[in-house]
Amino acid sequence: MPGSDGKPRKIGFWYRLAAVLAKPPLILLFKRDWRGMEHIPQDGGFITVVNHNSYLDPLSYAHYQYNTGRVPRFLAKVGLFKGGFVGAVMRGTGQIPVYRESADAVGAFRAAVEAIEKGECVAFYPEGTLTRDPEMWPMAGKTGAARVALLTRAPVVPVAQWGANLAMPPYAREKKLRLFPRKTLTVQAGPPLDLSAFYDREPTAEVLREVTDVMMDAVSEQLAVVRGEPAPAERYDMRKAAARRREQRAVREDRQEARTADGQHEPAGGAPAAAEAAEGETNA
C-alpha cells in the first residue's frame, strides 16, 4: 500500500496475480519494442497520459509499466468493478472507478489526486475512448488529466503506443485477435512535460484546454517517432465531427422537405438514403 512518505506503491498480491495471468500470453503471442523507460520516475507520484487505439492496448501498456517497477492505477468505467473475477482484480489492484455523467464523477479525480500525493502513478487516457481518427492518431483530449496535473504539480509523462491496434483493430466488425503475422507492441515514453508556465494561472476552461493540448501534442510527437511519419496538423475532434454530421443531416432534411413541398418524392434508396449510408461508413 502507498505510504504517506511518497514512496512508490508496492506491487501487491492482485497485481502480481494479474501479471502471472497476462504476461505469458503477451510474451508468447507478441514481440515487444519498449522505449523510454528511463523517463518513468523512480519515486514520487506522477501522471502518464497515453493514447488509446485498441481494446488490447491497456494490457500492452500495463505490461510495459509493470516492468519498470512503477505499477499504474487506471481510471476505468465503473461497470468493470462489478462482481466476478475481473471486478475483483480491478478492486484488488487499486484501479479508480469513473462514474460517468453522475454526481460521483468528480470522485474519480479526487481519488487520482490522493493517489498521486501518496506517491503513486495514475494513468490517463485523455481521449476518453478509442480514437475515431481514421489514421489512428490521437484525438482531441478531455481536460481531466490537465486538472489533476495542475492540482498536484506532479510530473506528466507522455506515452505513445502502437501495434495493439493491428492485432485488434478498433471498431472492427468482428472483435477478434489477428495474431499472424506476429505483431510488435511498441510503447514509448517521452520526457516529463514542463507545465510550470501554467501553475500560477487560474485553472479556467481555457487554461485547462491549453494544458490538454500540450499533453496531446507530446503524445502525438512520441507516436510520430514510433510510426516514422509526421502527425497531422489538426487533431480529430469528436464534438466538431458530431456537429458537422448534425449540420449535414439538417441540410438533407431541409432539401427533402423542399422536394416534398414541390410535390417531388425521392424514390426509396435515392440520394438521401445513399448519403446517409455513406456517412455511416465514414464514421463507423
Order of alpha helices (4+ residues) and beta strands (2+ residues): alpha-beta-beta-alpha-beta-alpha-beta-alpha-beta-alpha-beta-alpha-beta-alpha-alpha-alpha
